[in-house]
Amino acid sequence: MDYIPRDTTLDAHRKQMEILKKLSPEKRALISFELSDNVRQIAMDGIRKQHPEFTETQVRRELLRRIVGDELYQKIVAAKGLK
């Protein structure tokens, strides 16, 4: 069965799927990229709210840490010689 969001009625979800299926692959990709950018911005806004003292570089690094996890983040920091 397809995923159905909890905040959407079944009829609304079906209509969304119908509309999306009519779009070209390029348009669906563009929508995906826009959604990804929006989620990233929301996450960064949350980090800024939690850590108003952070610089933009620190906000971006914290986002990276949250995305890749502590272990991989530490490897990246070490490999890049970052602090």
N, C-alpha and C positions, 0 to 999 in steps of 0.2 A: 504494500500500500504506500502511496505517496505521503510525504511529510505534509502535515497540515498544521500551520501555526496556531497556537492557542488563542491568539488575539484576533483571529479572523474567522468569520463564519465559513461553513463549508461552501455555501453558494458564492461568497466573495472569493474564496480561494480558487474555486473552479474557474471563475471569470478571469482572475489574474493569470492562471495557467493558460487559458484559451488565448488571451492577449499576448502573453510571452511567446507562445508557440508560433504565432504569426510573424514575429519579428525575425529579422535576418540574424545570422550568427554574429555579425559585426555589431549590430545594435544591442544584442543581449550581452556581448562582451563589454561594450561601453557602459551599460547599466551596472554590470558587475564591478567594473573599475570604479565607477562613481560611488557605489555602495561601500566598497572597500575604503576609499578615501574618506567617506563620511564616518565610518566606524573608527578609523585611525584618528580622525580629528576629535571625535567624542572621547576616545581613550586619552588623548593628549590633554584635552580640557580637564578630564578627571585627575590626571597626574598634576596639572597646574594647581587645581583646587586643593589637592592633598598636600602639595609641596609648593606653596607660593614663593618660597625662597629659591627654587630651582631656576637655573638659566635655561635657555632654549636647548642648549646642548645636553644638559642634564635631563631635561624632559624627554628628548629623543632617545637618550641612552636608557632611561628607565622604561620607555615603551619597548625598546629592543629587548631588554631583560625580561619583561613580562611576556613577550611573544616567544622568545627562544628558550626561556628558562634559565635558572641560575648557572647551571653547569656549563652550558654552551656559551652563555654570556661571558663567564670568566675566561673561557678559552679565547674568545674573540678579543676581549680586553688585553689579555696577555700577548696574543699574537700581534696586535696593533700597537702594543706598548702604551696603552691608555691608562689613565688613572681613574 
